[in-house]
Amino acid sequence: MAAHTPPIALPTPGSAGFSPALVRAVYAAPSLRGWQPDGTLLAVFLLALVARRGGVLIDVVREHGYPLPGVNRVMRTAVALAECVFGLETRTIHVAAHSTAADVSFEPRAACFVVTGLEDAPPPVLVKLRNEVASANKWVRPPLLVWVRSEDKADDSPPWLIDLFACSIVVVPEDIDPPPAGVESAALIPPDYVADLRTLLEITHVHPPLEVHISNLVAALSLHPALASSISARAEEALNRLIRAQRLLASPFDLPPNWEDNLHTWQHEVGNPNAAARRQVKATGGLSGGPGGVDTWARRAGEVPRTAAVVGPGCDEWYCLPENVAGAWALAVRHRVRVREPGQGALYQLNGTARERAAKVSKHEGSVKEAAGRRREVDQALEELLLTV
């Protein structure tokens, strides 16, 4: 069974209206003192924690031309959301143009890092962050990385830095309700609950025809004449998992009455190096069971376990739907896409120098109005791809 009982009654995964019910349960928690965190931001955090293929990038809209107060407001909200809803011990990292690599360090105790100023930081700081993330991904529970940045500088970041983030969201600071004084840290959605959702994600399937559709979407995005994109293999994997996570959280499915006991048994006996495997190692000399044994090869090769083996008999397999692709599409790829300005075609990219390309990009940046226009153009192009592919 789960190690900790959540302080509020959480809905059963797969139940009708699961996500709205989860948000209502969080809002009703006394520990929040009436604070109602932004529901969309809460859902994005949950999707990232369940998918576990990168962090969350929050683009802050500069409606009145003053980025710092808005970024700080959203940063405080992100920290409170991580600590007071998900119970994640959180650290903040602030960097700027004068920062050095020594300013970026991950503490092993922390479960979430909220970073600001990366859009202005020099390359050594960005490289150090990437190295810290690579090391933290080897922890038993990899931390969640959240980057809060000003939207007007969204096109400046290198693709390998963007690749650290599985999903993104655009927020208007004035629409975000900041946490009140005295709000308490509490795991309203505890790590064990998220771990159960992550296990259910492993048995959330994608039909081959839908996989082809997803592949066609990515190909069409890469070839779009008006957009420049950086879709890596990591990005495609994150997209696939976010689509499955969207199916898990947004669409109903049936679970047998004793699903929770069966799932925890499966987690203990199959999902982790465990006592049962060690017993099998002793019985077989270590060839079939245990970490690295023959019995683990299929799972390590990507074999999806049967639903009945994880949650028990009595329920059907569940598959992703086209609306789940639509629900995760912009979330997963918007931050990897920018408007291709004149002169940024393939031949220019091959023949122009790095300085010329940077000058060409900076020429079209800088104003709040232009940033909003680029965002609308990207959003419109992504929506058109969903309708036409």
Summary of the structure (lengths in Angstrom):
residues: 389
radius of gyration: 22.0
end to end distance: 44.3
largest distance: 69.2
contacts: 1206
relative contact order: 0.14
helix: 54%
strand: 10%
